[in-house]
Amino acid sequence: MRLWRYSIMRVLPVLLIGITGAARGQNSAPDAAHEAASVSRVSTADASPAQPVNIATAPAKSQAKLGPVLPEQISIVGSVIPPNALTEWGAAHRLRFFGWADGGYTWSSSGSGLLAVEPRENRFGDAWLLNQTGLVLERMLGSGWSWGFRGEFYMGADAALLHPANGFGPSPTDNPRFSTDFRQAYFSLHAPLLTDEGVDVKLGRQYVPIGYDTTMAPYRPLYSVPYAWLYSENGATTGAIATVHVTPRLDIISGATLGVNSMYDLQGRAPDYIVRGVYWLDPAKRTKLVETFYTGPKPIAAARGRVGKWQSIAEVQLVHNVNRRLTLASETNIGWETRDPGHQFNTSQWYGTYGVGIVHVNPHLDFNARGEWFRDADGSRIGTRGDYGEITAGPNVMPSRMINFRPEVRWDTASKPVFGSVGASNLKSHQWTYAFETLIKF
């Protein structure tokens, strides 16, 4: 492991210098591999497209493109870096390099400093935060037999929040505002077998294909994320996961992982297993149905002292592109954990639902909103049993392709007083947060 990390740190800067600005592929939202399969077999950020790529409702050439531009769609070759032999070599070998920087300010009505419960990932009240600076080096898969890889390094407060136990960089215990991590580091293979569109396989550290929202800032609609993301779906893992492109409208994803936030180490007493189906209900691909089941000894994180014998999570997700200006998404999930030591070794449960609306007002402005209800029935997720809810809304101002400003207003409520600074005695059952986020993509 030490030799691997040393080699990465020595070789990565050299590769990045030579390949900066290499070929840019087509639209590819997080884990939207099948959406982009006809043009570019590439797997990007997180588990599912929180920033939907409206392939079915893409505007005609005479219409202005709506919605934010993803970092892999921003070409700096020709504008910042002149074409040269290295960039041409990178393009010929399906290599590309891109990244982003994200941060902002959050004010909380319940206190300052590190907040005990939500929002996440902007979890410090009355504070400026560098959430994440991400750098991605990727070799995209081709249409025939082909191999690729993805190295996704990031640093900042988010890397401290989601840092694996044996991860790369500073310990979040020493500094909860800054750490580093390889969020993804995997090899990939495309095999033209079984079906007309074949099979894609990823081996290594990668995102768990579950949930609608995402860890990485360019691929989610709002600064903060829902309760379901942190307490029922979070994290990357190490595993072997295959995507079978059964038909142009159906993908089946299945594999085994080493557990929650694994950095090449087994987290439970045995592997965890996942199966996921992604089905477009119509040939125009305007409506997508996603169903996922993830089970094992330790597939996701639990509250302190609440790791039981076996966890299972099931989710149903529906995304509908009403038209080129409006996308609606919903997710409902349920989870249970057997022999929870904090529940007298009985089975603990949690469940919830939320909806997201994304309105493209014009090429430079979106309006995004989310409403959620989450029930931690036995306290195994958040640590305090009860009902939790949030309503979040804000614009996405896009003065240029490379810059997004995403201010948001969020209201959280709980059936018990849980909101406030870590260690505070006067916790509250309601909380307002006002945040301003800046996202720069390159």
C-alpha positions as CSV (number, residue, x, y, z in Angstrom):
1,M,0.0,0.0,0.0
2,R,2.8,2.4,0.8
3,L,4.6,1.7,-2.4
4,W,1.3,2.2,-4.4
5,R,0.7,5.6,-2.7
6,Y,4.3,6.7,-3.3
7,S,4.1,5.7,-7.0
8,I,0.9,7.6,-7.4
9,M,2.3,10.8,-5.9
10,R,5.4,10.6,-8.1
11,V,3.7,9.8,-11.4
12,L,0.5,11.7,-11.1
13,P,1.9,15.2,-11.4
14,V,3.9,14.3,-14.5
15,L,0.8,12.8,-16.2
16,L,-1.3,15.8,-15.3
17,I,1.1,18.3,-16.8
18,G,1.3,16.4,-20.0
19,I,-2.4,15.6,-20.4
20,T,-4.0,18.8,-19.1
21,G,-6.7,19.6,-21.6
22,A,-6.8,16.3,-23.3
23,A,-9.9,15.1,-25.1
24,R,-13.3,16.1,-23.8
25,G,-16.1,13.4,-24.1
26,Q,-19.8,13.9,-24.4
27,N,-22.2,14.7,-21.5
28,S,-21.8,12.2,-18.6
29,A,-23.6,12.9,-15.4
30,P,-22.6,10.8,-12.3
31,D,-22.9,7.1,-13.1
32,A,-25.0,7.9,-16.1
33,A,-22.9,5.5,-18.1
34,H,-25.8,4.1,-20.2
35,E,-27.1,7.6,-21.0
36,A,-23.7,8.4,-22.6
37,A,-23.0,4.9,-23.9
38,S,-23.7,5.7,-27.5
39,V,-21.2,8.4,-27.6
40,S,-18.6,7.8,-24.9
41,R,-18.3,5.0,-22.3
42,V,-17.3,7.0,-19.3
43,S,-18.2,6.8,-15.7
44,T,-17.9,10.1,-13.8
45,A,-18.5,11.4,-10.3
46,D,-21.1,9.8,-8.1
47,A,-23.9,7.4,-7.8
48,S,-26.6,8.9,-9.9
49,P,-27.3,12.1,-11.9
50,A,-28.3,14.8,-9.5
51,Q,-27.4,17.2,-12.3
52,P,-29.4,15.5,-15.1
53,V,-28.0,15.4,-18.6
54,N,-31.2,15.8,-20.6
55,I,-30.1,13.7,-23.6
56,A,-33.8,13.1,-24.5
57,T,-34.7,16.7,-24.3
58,A,-31.5,18.2,-25.6
59,P,-32.2,21.5,-27.3
60,A,-31.8,21.9,-31.1
61,K,-28.8,23.8,-32.3
62,S,-30.9,26.9,-32.7
63,Q,-31.8,26.8,-29.0
64,A,-29.6,27.8,-26.1
65,K,-28.2,25.1,-23.9
66,L,-29.9,25.1,-20.5
67,G,-28.5,23.9,-17.2
68,P,-25.0,23.9,-15.7
69,V,-21.9,22.7,-17.7
70,L,-20.1,19.8,-16.2
71,P,-16.4,20.1,-15.7
72,E,-15.6,17.4,-18.2
73,Q,-17.4,19.5,-20.8
74,I,-15.1,22.5,-20.4
75,S,-12.3,22.4,-22.9
76,I,-9.3,24.5,-22.0
77,V,-7.3,23.4,-25.0
78,G,-7.2,26.2,-27.5
79,S,-8.5,28.8,-25.0
80,V,-6.0,28.5,-22.2
81,I,-3.5,25.8,-23.4
82,P,-2.5,25.8,-27.0
83,P,-2.8,22.4,-28.8
84,N,0.4,20.5,-28.8
85,A,1.9,17.1,-29.2
86,L,1.0,16.0,-25.7
87,T,-2.6,17.1,-25.8
88,E,-3.0,15.4,-29.2
89,W,-1.4,12.2,-27.8
90,G,-3.8,12.3,-24.9
91,A,-6.8,12.8,-27.1
92,A,-5.7,9.9,-29.3
93,H,-5.5,7.6,-26.2
94,R,-8.9,8.7,-24.7
95,L,-7.3,10.5,-21.8
96,R,-8.7,13.6,-20.2
97,F,-8.0,15.7,-17.1
98,F,-10.4,18.1,-15.5
99,G,-11.3,19.4,-12.1
100,W,-13.1,21.9,-9.9
101,A,-12.9,24.0,-6.7
102,D,-15.9,24.5,-4.4
103,G,-16.5,26.4,-1.2
104,G,-18.7,28.8,0.6
105,Y,-20.1,30.4,3.7
106,T,-22.9,29.0,6.0
107,W,-24.8,30.8,8.8
108,S,-26.9,28.7,11.2
109,S,-29.6,29.8,13.6
110,S,-28.7,27.1,16.0
111,G,-25.0,28.1,16.6
112,S,-21.6,28.4,15.2
113,G,-18.7,26.0,14.6
114,L,-19.1,22.3,13.9
115,L,-22.9,21.5,13.8
116,A,-24.1,18.2,15.3
117,V,-26.8,17.4,12.8
118,E,-27.1,18.8,9.3
119,P,-26.6,20.5,7.0
120,R,-24.0,18.4,5.2
121,E,-21.5,18.8,3.6
122,N,-21.4,22.5,4.7
123,R,-21.5,21.5,8.3
124,F,-19.9,24.6,10.0
125,G,-22.1,27.4,11.2
126,D,-20.9,31.1,10.8
127,A,-17.9,29.9,8.8
128,W,-16.2,30.0,5.4
129,L,-15.2,26.6,4.1
130,L,-13.2,25.2,1.3
131,N,-15.3,22.1,0.7
132,Q,-13.4,20.5,-2.1
133,T,-10.8,20.8,-4.8
134,G,-11.1,17.9,-7.1
135,L,-8.7,16.7,-9.8
136,V,-9.7,13.8,-12.2
137,L,-7.4,11.9,-14.6
138,E,-9.4,9.4,-16.7
139,R,-8.9,7.1,-19.6
140,M,-12.3,6.6,-21.2
141,L,-13.6,3.2,-22.4
142,G,-14.0,2.6,-26.1
143,S,-16.8,0.8,-28.0
144,G,-14.9,-2.5,-28.5
145,W,-12.7,-4.4,-26.1
146,S,-11.0,-1.6,-24.2
147,W,-9.6,-0.7,-20.8
148,G,-9.6,2.5,-18.8
149,F,-9.0,3.9,-15.4
150,R,-10.1,6.8,-13.2
151,G,-8.1,8.6,-10.5
152,E,-10.1,11.2,-8.5
153,F,-8.1,13.0,-5.9
154,Y,-9.7,15.7,-3.8
155,M,-8.9,17.8,-0.8
156,G,-10.8,20.1,1.7
157,A,-13.4,19.9,4.4
158,D,-15.4,17.3,2.5
159,A,-12.4,15.0,2.4
160,A,-12.2,15.3,6.2
161,L,-15.9,14.5,6.6
162,L,-15.7,11.4,4.3
163,H,-12.2,10.3,5.1
164,P,-11.7,6.5,5.2
165,A,-10.0,5.0,8.3
166,N,-6.8,4.2,6.5
167,G,-7.1,6.9,3.9
168,F,-4.5,9.1,2.3
169,G,-3.6,12.4,4.0
170,P,-4.2,14.2,7.4
171,S,-6.5,12.7,10.0
172,P,-9.9,14.5,10.3
173,T,-9.5,14.2,14.0
174,D,-6.6,16.6,13.9
175,N,-8.3,19.0,11.5
176,P,-12.0,18.5,10.6
177,R,-11.7,21.4,8.0
178,F,-9.1,19.8,5.8
179,S,-7.9,16.5,4.6
180,T,-7.1,14.7,1.3
181,D,-8.4,11.5,-0.3
182,F,-8.5,9.5,-3.4
183,R,-12.2,9.3,-3.7
184,Q,-12.0,7.0,-6.7
185,A,-9.1,4.9,-8.0
186,Y,-10.2,2.1,-10.2
187,F,-9.5,0.2,-13.4
188,S,-12.3,-0.4,-15.9
189,L,-12.9,-2.7,-18.8
190,H,-15.5,-2.8,-21.6
191,A,-16.3,-6.2,-23.0
192,P,-18.6,-6.5,-26.1
193,L,-20.2,-9.6,-24.7
194,L,-23.7,-10.8,-23.8
195,T,-25.6,-7.9,-25.4
196,D,-25.2,-5.5,-28.3
197,E,-23.8,-2.8,-26.0
198,G,-21.8,-5.1,-23.9
199,V,-20.6,-5.1,-20.3
200,D,-18.6,-2.5,-18.3
201,V,-16.6,-3.6,-15.2
202,K,-14.9,-1.4,-12.6
203,L,-12.3,-2.8,-10.1
204,G,-11.0,-0.7,-7.2
205,R,-12.1,2.2,-5.1
206,Q,-15.3,3.7,-6.6
207,Y,-18.7,5.2,-5.8
208,V,-21.4,3.0,-4.5
209,P,-24.2,3.1,-7.2
210,I,-27.0,4.1,-4.8
211,G,-28.9,7.3,-4.2
212,Y,-29.9,10.3,-6.4
213,D,-27.6,12.9,-4.8
214,T,-23.8,12.9,-4.9
215,T,-20.7,13.7,-3.0
216,M,-19.0,15.8,-5.7
217,A,-20.1,19.5,-6.0
218,P,-20.5,19.8,-9.8
219,Y,-22.9,16.9,-10.0
220,R,-25.6,18.0,-7.4
221,P,-28.2,20.7,-7.7
222,L,-27.8,22.3,-4.2
223,Y,-24.9,23.1,-1.8
224,S,-26.3,20.8,1.0
225,V,-27.5,17.3,0.6
226,P,-30.5,15.3,2.0
227,Y,-30.5,13.2,5.2
228,A,-30.8,10.1,3.1
229,W,-27.4,10.8,1.5
230,L,-25.4,11.0,4.7
231,Y,-27.3,8.5,6.9
232,S,-28.4,5.9,4.4
233,E,-26.2,6.0,1.3
234,N,-23.0,7.8,1.8
235,G,-19.5,7.0,0.6
236,A,-17.2,5.3,-1.7
237,T,-16.1,1.7,-1.4
238,T,-13.6,-0.8,-2.9
239,G,-15.3,-3.4,-5.0
240,A,-15.9,-5.1,-8.3
241,I,-19.1,-3.8,-10.0
242,A,-20.3,-4.7,-13.4
243,T,-22.9,-2.9,-15.6
244,V,-24.7,-5.0,-18.2
245,H,-26.2,-2.8,-20.9
246,V,-29.1,-5.2,-21.5
247,T,-31.0,-3.0,-24.0
248,P,-30.7,0.7,-25.0
249,R,-33.2,1.4,-22.2
250,L,-32.1,-1.0,-19.5
251,D,-29.0,-1.4,-17.4
252,I,-28.4,-4.0,-14.7
253,I,-25.6,-3.2,-12.2
254,S,-24.3,-5.8,-9.8
255,G,-21.3,-6.5,-7.7
256,A,-19.5,-7.0,-4.4
257,T,-17.8,-4.5,-2.2
258,L,-15.6,-4.4,0.9
259,G,-18.0,-2.2,2.8
260,V,-18.6,1.4,3.8
261,N,-15.8,3.8,2.8
262,S,-13.3,1.1,2.2
263,M,-9.9,2.1,1.1
264,Y,-8.9,-1.4,-0.2
265,D,-9.7,-3.0,3.2
266,L,-12.6,-5.2,4.3
267,Q,-14.9,-3.2,6.7
268,G,-17.1,-6.0,8.0
269,R,-16.7,-9.7,8.5
270,A,-17.7,-10.4,4.9
271,P,-18.2,-8.6,1.6
272,D,-21.4,-6.6,0.8
273,Y,-23.5,-7.1,-2.3
274,I,-25.4,-4.7,-4.5
275,V,-27.9,-5.0,-7.4
276,R,-29.4,-2.1,-9.3
277,G,-31.7,-1.7,-12.2
278,V,-31.9,1.5,-14.4
279,Y,-34.8,1.5,-16.8
280,W,-36.0,4.3,-19.2
281,L,-39.7,4.0,-19.4
282,D,-40.0,5.6,-22.9
283,P,-37.8,5.4,-26.0
284,A,-37.2,9.2,-25.8
285,K,-35.6,8.7,-22.4
286,R,-37.6,11.3,-20.6
287,T,-38.5,9.1,-17.6
288,K,-36.1,6.9,-15.7
289,L,-36.9,4.4,-13.0
290,V,-34.1,3.2,-10.7
291,E,-34.3,0.4,-8.1
292,T,-31.4,-0.6,-5.8
293,F,-30.8,-3.2,-3.1
294,Y,-27.6,-3.1,-1.1
295,T,-26.9,-5.6,1.7
296,G,-24.2,-7.0,3.9
297,P,-22.5,-6.8,7.3
298,K,-21.4,-3.2,6.9
299,P,-22.5,-1.5,3.6
300,I,-23.1,1.9,5.1
301,A,-22.1,3.9,8.2
302,A,-24.1,3.6,11.4
303,A,-24.3,5.9,14.5
304,R,-21.5,5.3,17.0
305,G,-21.9,2.0,18.8
306,R,-24.8,0.9,16.5
307,V,-23.1,-1.5,14.1
308,G,-25.3,-4.7,14.1
309,K,-25.0,-8.0,12.4
310,W,-26.4,-7.3,8.9
311,Q,-27.6,-4.2,7.1
312,S,-29.9,-3.9,4.1
313,I,-31.0,-0.8,2.1
314,A,-33.6,-0.6,-0.6
315,E,-34.4,2.4,-2.7
316,V,-36.7,3.4,-5.6
317,Q,-35.9,6.5,-7.6
318,L,-37.9,8.2,-10.4
319,V,-36.5,11.0,-12.6
320,H,-38.8,12.7,-15.2
321,N,-37.7,15.3,-17.7
322,V,-41.0,17.1,-18.1
323,N,-39.5,19.3,-20.8
324,R,-36.2,21.0,-21.5
325,R,-36.9,23.5,-18.7
326,L,-38.1,21.3,-15.9
327,T,-36.8,18.1,-14.3
328,L,-38.5,16.4,-11.3
329,A,-37.0,13.6,-9.2
330,S,-38.0,11.6,-6.3
331,E,-36.4,9.0,-4.1
332,T,-37.9,6.7,-1.4
333,N,-35.6,4.4,0.7
334,I,-35.9,2.0,3.5
335,G,-33.2,0.3,5.6
336,W,-32.9,-2.1,8.4
337,E,-30.1,-3.6,10.6
338,T,-30.4,-6.8,12.5
339,R,-29.0,-7.3,16.1
340,D,-28.4,-3.6,16.7
341,P,-26.5,-3.4,20.0
342,G,-28.0,0.0,20.8
343,H,-31.6,-1.4,20.4
344,Q,-31.3,-4.4,22.7
345,F,-30.0,-6.5,19.8
346,N,-33.3,-6.1,18.0
347,T,-33.7,-5.0,14.4
348,S,-33.5,-1.3,13.8
349,Q,-35.2,0.5,10.9
350,W,-35.1,3.8,9.1
351,Y,-36.9,5.1,6.0
352,G,-37.7,8.3,4.2
353,T,-38.5,10.1,1.0
354,Y,-37.6,13.3,-0.8
355,G,-38.3,15.2,-4.0
356,V,-36.2,17.5,-6.1
357,G,-37.3,20.1,-8.7
358,I,-34.9,21.7,-11.2
359,V,-36.1,24.6,-13.3
360,H,-34.0,26.0,-16.1
361,V,-35.1,29.6,-16.3
362,N,-32.6,30.6,-18.9
363,P,-29.0,29.7,-20.0
364,H,-27.6,31.6,-17.0
365,L,-30.1,30.8,-14.2
366,D,-31.6,27.7,-12.7
367,F,-33.9,27.4,-9.6
368,N,-33.5,24.2,-7.5
369,A,-35.6,23.0,-4.6
370,R,-35.9,19.9,-2.4
371,G,-38.2,18.7,0.3
372,E,-37.5,15.7,2.5
373,W,-38.9,13.6,5.4
374,F,-36.6,11.0,7.1
375,R,-37.5,8.8,10.0
376,D,-34.7,7.3,12.2
377,A,-37.1,4.9,13.9
378,D,-34.6,3.4,16.3
379,G,-31.8,5.9,16.4
380,S,-29.3,3.7,14.5
381,R,-28.6,6.4,11.8
382,I,-28.4,9.8,13.4
383,G,-28.1,8.6,17.0
384,T,-31.4,10.1,18.2
385,R,-34.6,8.3,17.2
386,G,-37.3,10.6,15.7
387,D,-38.6,12.3,12.6
388,Y,-36.4,14.7,10.6
389,G,-37.3,17.0,7.7
390,E,-35.9,19.7,5.6
391,I,-36.9,22.1,2.8
392,T,-34.1,23.7,0.8
393,A,-34.2,26.1,-2.1
394,G,-32.0,28.4,-4.1
395,P,-30.9,29.6,-7.5
396,N,-27.9,28.4,-9.5
397,V,-26.4,31.5,-11.2
398,M,-24.1,30.7,-14.1
399,P,-22.4,33.9,-15.4
400,S,-20.0,31.7,-17.4
401,R,-19.5,28.0,-18.3
402,M,-16.8,27.8,-15.6
403,I,-18.5,29.5,-12.6
404,N,-21.6,28.7,-10.6
405,F,-23.0,30.7,-7.6
406,R,-25.5,28.6,-5.6
407,P,-26.9,30.5,-2.6
408,E,-29.5,28.5,-0.6
409,V,-31.9,28.8,2.2
410,R,-32.6,25.6,4.3
411,W,-35.0,24.9,7.1
412,D,-34.6,21.7,9.2
413,T,-37.0,20.3,11.8
414,A,-36.9,17.3,14.1
415,S,-39.3,15.7,16.6
416,K,-36.6,16.2,19.3
417,P,-34.0,18.9,20.0
418,V,-30.9,17.8,18.1
419,F,-29.7,21.0,16.2
420,G,-26.8,23.1,17.5
421,S,-23.1,23.1,17.8
422,V,-21.3,20.0,18.8
423,G,-21.1,19.8,22.6
424,A,-23.8,22.5,23.1
425,S,-26.4,22.0,25.9
426,N,-29.2,24.2,24.4
427,L,-30.1,22.1,21.4
428,K,-33.1,23.1,19.2
429,S,-35.7,21.2,17.3
430,H,-35.7,23.7,14.4
431,Q,-32.8,25.2,12.4
432,W,-32.4,27.8,9.7
433,T,-29.2,27.9,7.5
434,Y,-28.3,30.5,4.9
435,A,-25.4,29.6,2.6
436,F,-23.6,31.0,-0.3
437,E,-21.5,28.6,-2.5
438,T,-19.0,29.3,-5.3
439,L,-18.1,26.5,-7.7
440,I,-15.3,26.9,-10.3
441,K,-14.8,24.2,-13.0
442,F,-11.9,23.7,-15.3
